[in-house]
């Protein structure tokens, strides 16, 4: 076995590519949807999963992001609304959605 003082090359890990423009388009689409169709209790959708992730990111525990608007998500939405001085109805309409992203 040959010993060497030459260090092993470091493996450079590349970040996964992020489609930022696609993300912006998705968020704009959801913002527009919420204008006419608020996110409500018992809804099951990808937009609920995004809502749950966003609530968690801003410090409101909605549980595991599973896309199901259940009691935990509703509780987190109402808490966020109260703290943000919005009507705490548990529905995510334009004002709540906007406040989540500010």
C-alpha positions as CSV (number, residue, x, y, z in Angstrom):
1,X,0.0,0.0,0.0
2,X,1.4,3.4,-1.0
3,X,0.9,6.3,1.4
4,X,0.7,9.8,0.0
5,X,0.6,13.2,1.5
6,X,-1.7,14.4,-1.4
7,X,-5.2,14.9,0.0
8,X,-8.1,13.2,-1.7
9,X,-10.0,15.5,-4.0
10,X,-13.2,16.8,-2.4
11,X,-16.4,15.8,-4.0
12,X,-18.3,18.9,-5.0
13,X,-22.0,18.5,-4.5
14,X,-24.1,20.4,-7.0
15,X,-27.4,22.0,-5.9
16,X,-30.4,20.7,-7.7
17,X,-31.5,23.0,-10.4
18,X,-34.5,25.1,-9.4
19,X,-37.0,26.4,-11.8
20,X,-37.5,29.8,-10.2
21,X,-39.7,31.1,-13.0
22,X,-41.9,28.0,-12.8
23,X,-42.3,28.6,-9.1
24,X,-43.2,32.2,-9.5
25,X,-45.8,31.2,-12.2
26,X,-47.3,28.6,-9.8
27,X,-47.5,31.0,-6.9
28,X,-49.1,33.7,-9.2
29,X,-51.6,31.1,-10.5
30,X,-52.5,30.1,-6.9
31,X,-52.9,33.8,-5.9
32,X,-55.3,34.2,-8.8
33,X,-57.3,31.0,-7.9
34,X,-57.7,32.2,-4.3
35,X,-59.3,35.4,-5.5
36,X,-62.3,33.4,-6.8
37,X,-62.1,30.2,-4.8
38,X,-60.7,30.4,-1.2
39,X,-58.9,27.4,0.2
40,X,-61.4,25.9,2.8
41,X,-61.7,23.2,5.4
42,X,-61.7,19.6,4.0
43,X,-60.2,20.6,0.7
44,X,-57.7,18.1,-0.7
45,X,-55.3,19.6,-3.2
46,X,-51.8,20.6,-4.1
47,X,-52.6,24.1,-3.1
48,X,-53.4,23.0,0.4
49,X,-50.0,21.3,0.6
50,X,-48.3,24.6,-0.5
51,X,-50.4,26.4,2.1
52,X,-49.3,23.9,4.8
53,X,-45.7,24.3,3.8
54,X,-45.9,28.1,3.9
55,X,-47.7,28.2,7.3
56,X,-44.8,26.1,8.6
57,X,-42.2,28.3,7.0
58,X,-43.7,31.4,8.8
59,X,-43.9,29.6,12.2
60,X,-47.5,28.2,12.3
61,X,-47.5,24.4,12.7
62,X,-50.1,22.9,10.3
63,X,-48.7,19.4,10.7
64,X,-47.2,17.3,8.0
65,X,-47.9,18.9,4.5
66,X,-50.3,16.2,3.1
67,X,-52.6,18.3,1.0
68,X,-55.6,17.7,3.3
69,X,-57.1,20.8,4.9
70,X,-58.0,19.2,8.3
71,X,-58.3,20.5,11.8
72,X,-54.6,21.1,12.3
73,X,-54.4,23.2,9.2
74,X,-57.5,25.1,10.1
75,X,-56.2,25.8,13.6
76,X,-52.9,27.1,12.1
77,X,-54.7,29.3,9.6
78,X,-56.9,30.8,12.3
79,X,-53.9,31.4,14.5
80,X,-52.1,33.1,11.6
81,X,-55.1,35.2,10.8
82,X,-55.5,36.4,14.4
83,X,-51.8,37.3,14.7
84,X,-52.0,39.1,11.3
85,X,-55.2,41.0,12.5
86,X,-57.3,39.4,9.8
87,X,-60.8,37.9,10.1
88,X,-60.1,34.5,11.7
89,X,-62.6,32.5,9.7
90,X,-60.2,29.6,8.8
91,X,-60.6,30.2,5.1
92,X,-57.7,31.3,3.0
93,X,-58.9,34.0,0.7
94,X,-57.0,36.9,-1.0
95,X,-56.1,38.8,2.2
96,X,-54.8,35.7,4.1
97,X,-52.9,34.5,1.1
98,X,-51.3,37.9,0.5
99,X,-50.3,38.2,4.2
100,X,-48.7,34.7,4.1
101,X,-46.3,35.8,1.4
102,X,-45.4,39.3,2.7
